[in-house]
Amino acid sequence: MSASPVLALRGVSKRFGAVQALTDVDLEIRAGEVVALVGDNGAGKSTLVKTISGVHPIDDGTIEWEGKSVRIQRPHDAQGLGVATVYQDLALCDNLDVVANLFLGSEVRKSTILDEIAMEKRAKELLETLSIRIPSVRIPVASLSGGQRQVVAIARALVGDPKVVILDEPTAALGVEQTAQVLDLVERLRERGHGVILVSHNMADVQAVADRVAVLRLGRNNGVYDVENTSHEEIIAAITGASDNAVTRRRARTSGATDSTVTKEDAK
């Protein structure tokens, strides 16, 4: 795993009128790792994803790409850097075949006509590399299962060879076998050296494939955890705020008072 992050957010904040959606959020994504972004509804996950993908420019803070500060004002800026986002709605065209969906908006042309042969060859190579099983690259997307549609959407994001891939709830509404297929693909993305941001509510999925878990709560960071060394209960407590209660706050104040007393005694 690379020591320096490919993508880093430093003190990022975002407001929508009187609503403070994000406040001083930090996040680092390295090549060849999967970072799960988790939090309750309204925690700011979608807003954070959209700031990275250029839908909502940040108000404060900085975004760094490979160690250099960059400005992401629109989706084209993010794509130009090497950020690909697969949203929950997938945005596939059901009436088009797999090849057409993979190259939608980035078609290969020979002179003034589409180079269907080149696109079909590239599509087959990409799907084979990712071990994605599709009956045919020429069947309409409408005839594919939910899991197959999801992996096609992810494959489309990889056509431009991005360095960071954002997956927004990729296993939502999928069955057990389809979910397993998508999680296998997430692991293959890591093996290929992509940095992956996995937005999910499913802790089983998160603990199955993520290296680290970044928790958002009320638009703020509430901990970054190493999956191997953190229990399921600790992460849930950070998500729900269970560790932030009257008892822990009193204990913190008591601890602070004790430290102060010791310091004063030492000073005599």
Disulfide bonds with the S-S distance in Angstrom:
none
